[in-house]
């Protein structure tokens, strides 16, 4: 293990070095001049056992670069004939995604709390199934997946789209409001993933799409709490991607930007924000349509990138798949 140290205590590396030495027993220390190259016995705090350290000149190329994230992409996944479960399907991005997948031949399971809207939509889509579900309730999420599998005999794609925004300054955000969107935006997708993963494993693979947001790559005033839920979802998504790769399950985060839906109007807004304009994220561009985002979600299902953005420019700026 190579540790860069700006200064040694004795021939050690201070508290950080002491702690690392206790774990690893031997360290390679990259040191600035005038420390010579060679091998020394590092003595940490008084009474600590000596630890052997290899001293090397301080050079930026002495520390190996971190491994690049392996980009696990599939050649293609045609949704025709596949069972696609879409949460938050009663309107906006979820509805548009369900319509697009159905148009491409998928069997679409529509999940949301608004069962009347789902029934109307299901009546328009060949082979669709409406499932009332509360994405903040673990039992409801488990029942949703069980209903889909009982009806179709399988599930191939999970699209975790349900979510809600919260507008409040960090100084003013109410913890109950924050807890509420954590339950919907983080726990809900996690529980849905946990419910479908055994079925995907048994079938030899599948896809999980978690709808995040490009605000998870930014720091925009008044939406920090909402963005934090998407930071968390990104972490779960990219970690699960590595964990499930051997099972043939491809997990992707999709990052919409400003979108012309009711999402903003449905947000929880702290009273201190009532007269403040909605945050724009510094963009004056026209918002995307729900259909635009649906197409990117379908692209993500088809090709399986780690992260799917709305434009190549956003991908170059923010994507972690090459970091």
Buried (B, 14 or more C-beta within 10 A) or exposed (E): EEBBBEEBBEBBBBEEBBEBBEEEEEBBBBBEEEBEEEEBEBBBEEEEEEBEBBBBEBEEEEBEEEEEBEEBBBEEBEBEEBBBBBBBBBBBBBBBBBBBBBBBEBBBBBBBBBBEBBBEBBEEBEBBBBBBBBBBBBEBBBBBBEBBBEBBEBBBBBBBBBBBBBBBBEEEBBEEBBEBBBBBBBBBBBBBBBBBBEBBBEBEBBBBBBBBBBBBBEEBEBBBBBBBBBBBBBEBBBEBBEEBBEBBBBBBBBBBBBBBBEBBEEBBBBEBBEEEEBBEBEEEEEBBBBBBBBBBBBBBBBBBBBBBBBEEEBBEEBBEBEE
